[in-house]
């Protein structure tokens, strides 16, 4: 098995690294890595339904879709991610226990009382510190999971605080659970770098004195995949299942009720209702929204030069945009 611990923290690069290595490696891999602040949504999820759009935008948190199923998770530099890639597997069944066992053992050697619970979680005292997901592709398996070590819990709860009642779709919804940081349960304090080294040492059995990085040819292929796929709106938002959004807001101009029909991330149709006043027909505003990405910047572009107050009295563009997310 090859052991990798690389310094890259760009979420698009790191998600691309898993896919590129899964499809190009000739040997089994165990890899540890970290992302800068990001929400990582599952392959089958509606991205818009998993995030608090305002919080993510205001705090400059990256949103990226991964290639495996399951629910949305929050990453920052206090979260350590692990990946197993197995080549030549004959199994067609997901097996979370096999790949999480060495991680649990590593933590137990550090004095942490942890266990596997439910469908795909690792817990301490019933609180989740690791979510796991798997993908089987031909004779290859990708298993990856999170290890909340010293993550910023305020960002975690803020970024994933979307209201599911706004959305009508059949996409997989995340199940919110109580979470905890591993660092809070260690008998003796350690920093995240020491933690990474301890996990790597245990999983590798001391087979390598230091984790190996990525080769230049691998980095080139990964960067290209990151640019072409994981860094694009089409993959991260456009690949969401179709959904409808219903949102009612009390504004200075009155109650505004928004209904959006979204297909492949774009607004197919919009309806606006409420007890507001306006001097222009709101149907013109609805027509401007049709065809836009369900994305703040794209809608702003469509509204350039438009005075929303003419359609909904006392409602400026920023307040109107808030009604759409």
C-alpha positions, 0 to 999 in steps of 0.5 A: 500500500502507498501512503500519502499525506500532501500539503494541498488545502484547496477543496477542488484539488483535493476532491479531484485528487481522490477521483484521479487516483481512484482511476489511475493508481496501480496500487492501494492507497491510504491518504490523509489530507485537509481542506480550507473551509468548505461544505462538501455535499453528497453526489445525490444531494440538492446543493441549495437545500444543504447550505445556508446561502447567506452564511456561506457567501458572507464567510467565503466558504467553498461549496463542492460536490463529491463523487460519493453519496451520503450527506453534506459535511463541513471541512476546515483545517481542524478537520482531517480527511482520510481516504482508502483506495483499493484496487482489484476488489471483487466485492460489490457491497459497501463495507464501512466497518473494514475501512473504519476499523484501523481509524478507530484503532488509531484513536483508541491507542491515543486513549479515545473511547470511540466506536462505529454507530448507525449507518456510517458514523464514528462516535464518542459518547454518542456524538459524531466525529466522523462521517463516511462514504464509499464508491465502487467503480468496476474493481476499485473502491474509494472509501473516505471519511472526516475526522473532526479534530478541532473544527470550528463548530460555529462555522459547521452549524452556520454553513449547514443551517439550510431550511429543508421546508423551503425545498420540494425534491427527492434528493438525499437530505442530510441528517443533523446529529450532535457532533464533537471534536476529537481534541476534546476527548484526548487524555493529553493535548496534541495539535492537529499535525501530531494527530495526523502523524499518529494516525499515519503511523498506526495505519501504515504500521510504521512502514514509512518514516514520513508520508509520501507526497504526490508525484508531479505528473499526478499533480498535473492531472489532478489540477486539470480535473479540478479546473474542469470539474470540481471548480465549476458551477455546473458540477457543484450546483448544476448537477443537483436534482430538479427542485422547487423552492418556496419562500415567504419573507416579510419585507418593508413592502409587505409579504413576498412569496417566491415560487421557483422551479429549478432544473439543472440548477437554472430557474425554469419558471418563477412566480411571485405573490404577496400583498405588496404594491408596485407600479409595474407588473410583477410578471416582468420580474418573473420573466427576468428570473427565467433562465438564470442560474439559481445563484446570486451573482447570475441573478444580479447580472440579469437585474442590472439596470432594473429597479425592483422597487418598481415591482415591489414597493420599498424592496431594493435589489439586495432584499429581493435577492435575499427572498430567492435563497 
